[in-house]
Amino acid sequence: MFATGARKNELAELPVRDIKFLESDNSSLISLLLKKTKNSEARTARIFIQNAENAIKRIIEGKDLDDYVFYDSGTLYGICDLKPICDELKEHFHLDHFTAHDARHSFAVFLYKQTKELNVVKRRLGHKSLKQTQTYLASLDILEEEEDDMLDDTLSQSFA
């Protein structure tokens, strides 16, 4: 969520077969093919975080290629509740509130501040139109400037 900009349902319905581990210039790259998207258009999300490969390999260990990555047989529909992951992030970053959708918003802000390219953000979020992305980013002005700076510093350190 945090590193892809994907919606929680897009990740919840991700089968193991749609994860690819690639090597590029001595760094790991993980490619996630998101087929079940809100706008019904498949897209690829990429993760460049150094330790993510091991974490994802632990999650999918022992699963069949057609199994969902976040499958949980103990839930009503078998889809993993992402709330515990968000609660862990909330505690780690000392935030008062943090949801799966907040992770998507954080990703959008981080990506835009790094690239200043609306088309890049649009593509990575899976929006159909640039106007949708502009509206999405404009809605994020609810954060105080100080909180933005703190989050930027934290994200920069996390992605370094």
N, C-alpha and C positions, 0 to 999 in steps of 0.2 A: 504494500500500500504506500508506505512512506517513500520508497525508492522508485516507484513505477508510475504513480498518478492514476493507477487503476481503481475502478469502483470496487467496493467490497464484494458485490455479487459476481463481478468478472473474475476475481481471484478465487472466490468460493467454488466456481464452476470450472476451474482449470484442471484438466486431466494431466497426469504425470507425463504422458506422451508429448504434450505441448511445451515442455521445458527443454531447452537446449543449453548445454554448457560449452562455451567457446573460449578459445585462447586468442588473445590479441596483444601483441607487443608486451609480453611478460605480465599481462594483467588478465584477470578473469572477467568474462562477460557472460551474463545469463540472459537468455532470450526467452520470453514468455509469449506464446501465441494465444491471444485472447480472442476466442471465437464467439462466445456468448456475451455480446456487448449490448448496451442500452440502445444504441442506434442500429443494431444488427449488422454492423460492418466490422469484420475482424481486423485486428491491429496487433502489432508487436510491441511489447513493453520490454525495456532492457534494464538490467541491473548491473551497475559497475562497482558496487560496494565490495571491498576486498574480502570480507569474511562471510559474505552472503552464500557463497557456493557451498561451504561446509554445512551451514545451517539448513539450506534447502535439501541437500543430500540426506541429512539426518531425518528431515520430515518425510521424504519420499522413500526412505529405506524400507524394503520389504513390500512395497506397493506394486501392483500391476500397472502396466502402461495406461489402462483405461480407468484406473481409480482416480478419484479426485484428490488433489494434493491435500486439501484441507477437510477431507471426509472424517466425520465423527459419528459412529454408529449409535452413540448415546443421545443424539439429538433427534428432534421430530422429523426433519427432512434429511438428516445425515450430513448437513453442512456445518462446519465448525463455526462456533460463535467466536467472532473476532474481538469481542469486548475484553477478554483477559489480556490479549496482546496490546490493545489500546491502553488498558489500565497500567500495564507494565511500562509502556512508553510515557504515560502521564506521570508516573512516579519517578522514572529515570530522569525526565527533563523538568521535574518540579512544576508541573502545570496543574491548574485548577480543574481543567476540563479538556478532554481529548477523545475524539471518536474516530472511526474509520474515515468518515467524510472530512474531518479535520486534517487527517493525514493527506488526503487528496488535495485539499486547499493549501496545505503547507508545501506540498510538492510543486503546485502551480506557482506559488509565490517564489519559491527558491529557484525554480527553473527560469521564470521570467527575469528575476534579478540577475541571474548568471548570464543569460543570453540576450535579454531585451528584445527577443523575437517572439511576437505573438503567434506566428505560424508554427513555430516549434512547440509552444505550449498547446496550441490547438490540436496538433497532431498527436502529441503525447497523452493528452487527456481524452482523445477520441471524440472531440466535438465536431459536428458537421459544418459549422460556420464560424468565421472569425468573429462575428458579432456575438455569438454565444460565449466565446472565450473572453471577449472584452467585457461583457456583462458579468461573467464569472469573476474575473479579476477585480472589477470595480466593486463587487459586493464584499471583497475582502478588506476594504478600508475601515472596517469596524475595529480593527486592532489598534491599540495605542502604539505610537512610534517606538517607545521604549521596549515594548513586548516584541515588536518586529525585530529590533536590533538584537535582542537576546536570542530569539529563535534563529536568526541568521547566523549568529556566532556559533550556536549549538550545531546547526546543520552543517556549516562549513567544517567544523571540527569532525563531525560524524562522517562526512564524505571525503575527508582528506586522506 
